[in-house]
Amino acid sequence: MWFGRGRHAATDGQRRRTGNQRREHLERLGRAVGARPGFKCRVGEEGGVHALHVEKGGTSLEVGCDFRDGRWWFTWPGDGRAIVPVAALYGAVRVIVQELGGARA
């Protein structure tokens, strides 16, 4: 599931300001999740918006990253629900591992 429109859509100026930070947060999360056995991660972009694609054993999910209420959050791209603030990196790892049926993080 990729997303590039709707609530994630931004003006070109907004993309320039937030795109690099969003990607950096997602890459950091990808490194943390990808360090776990059996997990593969990559950051992709569609419509100017980055997302982290996580795979494990044929199952996959996407994680977004949004700036809201004065701070960055990892989010579910499909509906925009917040997962955890990016400062709680290992909380996000735990949620992703549980979503993909892995052992407790």
C-alpha positions in Angstrom: 0.0 0.0 0.0 1.6 3.3 -1.1 0.1 6.6 -0.4 0.8 9.9 -2.0 -2.3 11.9 -1.8 -4.9 12.9 0.8 -3.6 13.9 4.2 0.0 13.2 3.2 -0.1 15.6 0.3 2.0 18.7 0.7 3.0 21.7 -1.3 6.4 21.6 -2.9 7.8 24.0 -0.2 6.5 21.8 2.6 8.1 18.7 0.9 11.5 20.4 0.7 11.4 21.3 4.4 10.1 18.1 5.8 11.1 15.4 3.2 14.6 15.0 4.4 13.8 14.8 8.1 11.0 12.3 7.3 13.3 10.2 5.3 16.0 10.3 8.0 13.6 9.2 10.7 12.3 6.3 8.5 15.9 5.2 7.6 16.8 5.2 11.3 13.7 3.0 12.1 14.6 0.8 9.1 18.1 0.2 10.5 16.6 -0.7 13.9 14.0 -3.1 12.5 16.3 -4.5 9.9 18.8 -5.5 12.5 16.3 -8.1 13.8 16.6 -11.6 12.1 14.3 -12.1 9.2 13.3 -8.5 8.7 14.0 -6.5 5.5 13.4 -2.8 5.2 13.6 -0.1 2.6 12.5 3.5 2.3 10.6 4.3 -0.8 8.9 7.4 -2.2 5.7 8.0 -4.0 4.2 11.4 -4.8 7.0 13.1 -2.9 6.2 11.3 0.3 8.6 8.7 1.9 7.5 5.5 3.7 9.3 2.6 5.2 8.4 -0.8 3.7 9.0 -3.7 6.2 8.9 -7.4 5.2 9.2 -10.5 7.2 8.4 -14.0 5.9 6.2 -12.9 3.0 4.2 -10.4 5.1 4.7 -6.7 4.8 3.6 -3.3 6.1 4.3 0.3 5.6 5.2 3.0 8.2 5.0 6.7 7.6 6.3 9.6 9.5 4.4 12.9 10.0 5.1 16.1 11.8 2.2 17.1 14.0 1.6 18.9 17.2 5.2 20.2 17.2 7.0 16.9 16.8 7.6 13.9 14.5 5.6 10.7 14.8 5.8 7.3 13.1 2.4 6.6 11.6 0.3 4.1 9.8 0.0 5.5 6.2 -3.4 4.0 5.5 -5.3 5.9 8.1 -2.7 8.3 9.6 -2.9 6.8 13.2 0.1 7.6 15.3 2.3 4.8 16.4 4.8 6.5 18.7 6.9 9.7 18.5 10.1 9.2 16.6 12.0 9.7 19.9 10.5 6.4 21.1 12.3 4.4 18.3 12.3 1.1 20.0 8.6 1.5 20.9 8.0 1.6 17.1 10.2 -1.4 16.6 8.2 -3.3 19.1 4.9 -2.4 17.4 6.2 -3.4 14.0 7.6 -6.7 15.2 4.3 -7.5 16.9 2.3 -6.5 13.8 4.3 -8.9 11.6 3.9 -11.7 14.1 7.5 -11.7 15.3 8.8 -12.4 18.8 8.5 -9.7 21.3 11.0 -6.8 20.6 
